[in-house]
Amino acid sequence: MNETLPESQTATLSDATILDTTPAQIEQDNDALLKRAITGWTVGKGLASAEAAGTLLARPDGRWQLPSDGDEASEWIRKPGTVRRNCKFYMHVMFLHVYQQSRVPQGCASCFKVKVAPRTVRELVALSDVAQTLPYTSKCGLDAKTTYTSGLYGGYFYLDGIADARAAYANIREAVDKHSKLGTEVPVFIKRGCSIYEIKCGPSDQYRFASELGEIETALLARIDLPPRRSKPPMQQRMLTFAQWMETAYMSGDDSYLDFTAGKRWYPATVRYDPNGNEVPVGGGPSACSSAAD
């Protein structure tokens, strides 16, 4: 994970350069920045790739814009807190496109999470309630739709650094243990960054971060407008998220969703027939259209 660029590629962009936002200076600075190379792949190529994927929008003034989420339904219920991570920038622009999944962004170095792994949707709903009472930035929802994450459900509490994560762990573990619908058997643990980083770049306790990466990320952040901070979703959108949880539980055979539907199945059960019975339902006899060759 140690990243060392050739000397010719490590020219420093000064603070004055980063803060100068006149169009002419932006164009000049962007030109130098876009030529910076990471293992044979330039920053410019990475940004072009992000633009093509729709995760970065180019503007006429030479700046870029990260798109907002809009009103699309999410599988997560989030709670804002004191920690805010620019995941759209670090994951969806830097890691996936600029670094081509070969480097963990410097901006993610201090990202630690306390993860709670509910085993049923009943536990997920209970955890979501617990999360609202704790002072941490968090999200609770479906891991089932995340490629590199094992399990159906997850709750993530975001912390800045391992020391804060260890302190938060004690509080979160206690809250989970004391809840009547959770308890000591529900897994709680500390992890670093996103799971895809370890899949692509190796164990997180062995990450090495070169100063050049932080420099590039800082320079780009000065040229990219972030999306507005999430507001609490309207009740209709929260209900759509809740419905996704229930449907996932149904599809996975987790019948604890019946707690939230007054015992009504998500879809009607199919009829099952006794292999040793002798009843013949309507139309259940041999078909006149059948041929001996079938």
C-alpha positions in Angstrom: 0.0 0.0 0.0 3.0 2.4 0.2 2.7 4.9 -2.7 5.8 6.7 -3.9 5.5 8.7 -7.1 8.4 9.6 -9.3 10.0 12.9 -8.3 8.9 14.6 -11.5 5.2 14.0 -10.5 5.3 15.2 -6.9 5.2 19.0 -7.4 3.3 20.6 -4.5 0.3 22.8 -5.0 0.6 25.6 -2.6 -2.2 26.8 -0.3 -2.3 30.0 -2.3 -2.9 28.1 -5.5 -5.6 26.0 -3.9 -7.5 29.0 -2.5 -7.3 31.0 -5.8 -10.6 30.4 -7.5 -10.4 32.8 -10.5 -11.4 31.0 -13.7 -8.0 31.5 -15.4 -6.1 30.2 -12.4 -8.5 27.3 -11.9 -7.9 26.2 -15.5 -4.1 26.5 -15.1 -4.1 24.6 -11.8 -6.5 22.0 -13.1 -4.3 21.3 -16.1 -1.3 20.6 -13.8 -3.4 18.6 -11.5 -5.0 16.5 -14.2 -1.5 15.4 -15.4 -0.5 13.9 -12.1 -0.1 10.2 -12.4 -0.9 7.3 -10.1 0.6 4.0 -11.2 0.3 5.0 -14.9 -3.2 6.4 -14.6 -3.6 10.2 -14.6 -5.9 12.1 -12.4 -7.5 13.5 -15.5 -8.3 10.1 -16.8 -9.8 9.2 -13.4 -12.0 12.2 -13.4 -13.2 11.6 -17.0 -14.1 8.1 -15.9 -16.1 9.4 -12.9 -17.9 11.9 -15.3 -18.8 9.1 -17.7 -20.2 7.1 -14.7 -22.3 10.0 -13.6 -20.6 10.3 -10.2 -19.0 13.6 -11.0 -20.4 16.5 -13.0 -18.1 19.0 -14.9 -19.1 22.7 -14.8 -18.3 25.4 -17.4 -16.3 27.4 -14.8 -13.7 24.6 -14.5 -15.1 23.2 -11.2 -16.9 20.0 -10.6 -20.0 19.1 -8.8 -20.9 15.9 -6.9 -24.6 15.0 -7.7 -27.1 14.8 -4.9 -29.1 11.8 -4.0 -32.4 13.4 -5.0 -35.6 11.7 -3.8 -34.6 8.1 -4.7 -35.5 5.6 -2.0 -32.7 4.4 0.1 -32.3 1.1 2.0 -30.7 3.0 4.9 -32.2 5.1 7.7 -29.5 7.6 8.7 -28.9 9.8 11.7 -26.6 12.8 11.4 -23.9 13.4 14.0 -20.6 15.2 14.5 -18.7 13.0 12.0 -19.2 13.7 8.3 -17.4 11.7 5.7 -17.3 12.8 2.1 -17.9 9.2 0.9 -19.1 10.2 -2.5 -15.8 11.9 -3.2 -13.4 9.5 -1.6 -15.1 6.3 -2.6 -17.0 7.1 -5.8 -14.5 9.5 -7.3 -11.0 8.8 -5.8 -11.0 5.1 -5.1 -13.2 3.8 -7.9 -12.0 6.1 -10.7 -8.8 8.1 -9.9 -7.0 5.3 -8.0 -8.7 2.5 -10.0 -9.3 0.5 -6.8 -5.6 0.2 -6.1 -5.1 2.8 -3.3 -7.1 3.6 -0.2 -7.7 7.4 -0.1 -5.8 9.4 2.4 -9.1 11.0 3.5 -10.3 7.6 4.7 -7.3 6.9 6.9 -9.1 7.9 10.1 -12.5 6.4 9.2 -13.5 3.8 11.7 -16.9 2.3 12.3 -18.6 0.4 15.1 -20.7 -2.2 13.2 -23.7 -3.9 14.8 -24.9 -7.0 12.8 -28.6 -7.6 13.5 -29.6 -11.2 12.7 -33.3 -10.5 11.9 -35.3 -7.5 10.7 -36.8 -7.4 14.2 -33.3 -6.7 15.6 -32.7 -4.2 12.7 -35.7 -2.1 13.6 -34.7 -2.2 17.3 -31.2 -1.1 16.4 -32.5 1.8 14.4 -34.4 2.9 17.4 -31.3 2.6 19.6 -29.2 4.6 17.0 -31.6 7.6 17.3 -30.7 7.8 21.0 -27.0 7.7 20.6 -24.8 10.8 19.8 -23.1 9.2 16.8 -23.4 9.6 13.0 -25.0 6.3 11.9 -27.0 4.4 9.4 -29.0 1.3 9.7 -30.3 -0.8 6.9 -29.7 -3.5 4.3 -26.2 -5.1 3.8 -27.9 -7.6 1.5 -27.5 -5.1 -1.4 -23.8 -4.5 -0.8 -21.5 -6.7 -2.9 -18.6 -7.1 -0.5 -20.5 -7.2 2.8 -21.6 -10.5 4.4 -25.0 -10.7 6.0 -28.4 -9.2 5.4 -28.6 -6.3 7.9 -26.2 -3.8 9.3 -25.9 -0.8 11.6 -22.8 1.5 11.3 -21.6 4.1 13.7 -19.0 6.4 12.2 -16.0 7.6 14.3 -12.9 9.7 13.7 -9.9 7.5 14.6 -9.5 4.2 16.5 -9.5 5.9 20.0 -12.9 7.4 19.4 -14.2 4.1 17.9 -13.1 2.2 21.0 -14.8 4.7 23.3 -18.0 4.5 21.3 -17.9 0.8 21.2 -18.4 0.6 24.9 -21.4 2.8 24.8 -22.9 1.0 21.8 -22.3 -2.5 23.2 -24.0 -1.5 26.4 -27.0 -0.1 24.6 -27.4 -3.2 22.5 -27.0 -5.5 25.5 -29.7 -3.7 27.5 -32.3 -3.6 24.7 -35.0 -6.3 25.2 -35.1 -7.1 21.4 -31.3 -7.2 21.0 -29.0 -8.4 23.7 -25.5 -9.8 24.2 -25.7 -12.3 21.4 -25.9 -9.6 18.7 -22.4 -9.1 17.2 -20.8 -5.7 17.7 -17.3 -4.9 16.4 -14.9 -2.2 15.2 -13.9 -2.1 11.5 -11.9 0.4 9.5 -13.2 2.1 6.3 -15.2 0.3 3.7 -15.1 -3.5 3.2 -14.2 -3.1 -0.5 -10.9 -1.4 0.5 -9.8 -4.6 2.3 -11.0 -6.8 -0.6 -9.0 -4.8 -3.1 -6.1 -3.5 -1.1 -5.5 -5.9 1.7 -5.9 -5.9 5.5 -6.7 -2.5 7.0 -4.1 -2.7 9.7 -1.4 -2.7 7.0 -2.5 0.3 5.1 0.2 2.9 4.2 -0.7 6.4 3.0 1.6 8.5 0.9 1.6 12.2 1.3 1.1 12.6 -2.4 -2.3 11.1 -2.2 -3.5 13.5 0.4 -2.1 16.4 -1.6 -4.1 15.3 -4.7 -7.3 14.8 -2.7 -6.9 18.2 -1.0 -6.4 19.9 -4.4 -9.4 18.2 -5.9 -11.6 18.9 -3.0 -10.9 22.6 -3.5 -12.3 22.3 -7.0 -15.4 20.1 -6.2 -18.7 21.3 -4.8 -20.1 18.8 -2.4 -23.8 17.8 -2.3 -26.0 19.4 0.4 -26.0 17.6 3.7 -28.8 15.1 4.0 -31.9 16.3 5.7 -34.2 14.0 7.6 -36.2 12.1 5.0 -39.9 12.7 4.8 -42.1 10.1 6.4 -43.1 8.7 3.0 -39.5 8.0 2.1 -38.8 6.4 5.5 -41.8 4.1 4.9 -40.4 3.1 1.5 -37.1 2.2 3.2 -39.0 0.3 5.9 -40.9 -1.6 3.2 -37.6 -2.6 1.6 -36.5 -4.1 4.9 -39.7 -6.1 5.2 -39.5 -7.4 1.7 -35.8 -8.4 2.1 -36.8 -10.3 5.3 -39.6 -12.1 3.5 -37.3 -13.1 0.6 -34.6 -14.4 3.0 -37.0 -16.5 5.1 -36.8 -14.1 8.1 -40.3 -14.4 9.5 -39.7 -11.8 12.2 -41.1 -9.2 9.7 -44.6 -10.5 10.7 -44.1 -8.5 13.9 -44.7 -5.4 11.7 -47.4 -6.6 9.4 -49.9 -7.7 12.1 -49.0 -11.3 11.2 -49.9 -10.9 7.5 -47.6 -12.4 5.0 -45.8 -10.2 2.5 -47.2 -12.3 -0.3 -49.7 -15.2 0.0 -48.2 -18.6 0.7 -48.4 -21.1 -2.1 -50.4 -24.3 -1.6 -48.4 -27.3 -0.7 -49.6 -30.8 -1.5 -49.3 -34.0 0.6 -47.2 -36.4 -1.5 -49.0 -39.3 0.2 -52.5 -37.8 -0.2 -55.3 -38.7 -2.6 -57.0 -35.4 -3.1 -57.3 -34.1 -6.7 -57.7 -30.3 -6.9 -59.6 -28.7 -9.8 -57.7 -29.3 -13.1 -55.2 -31.4 -11.2 -55.7 -34.6 -13.2 -53.8 -35.7 -16.3 -53.9 -33.2 -19.2 -55.6 -34.2 -22.4 -52.9 -32.2 -24.2 -50.1 -34.4 -22.9 -48.4 -36.7 -25.3 -46.9 -40.1 -24.6 -43.6 -38.8 -25.8 -43.5 -36.1 -23.1 
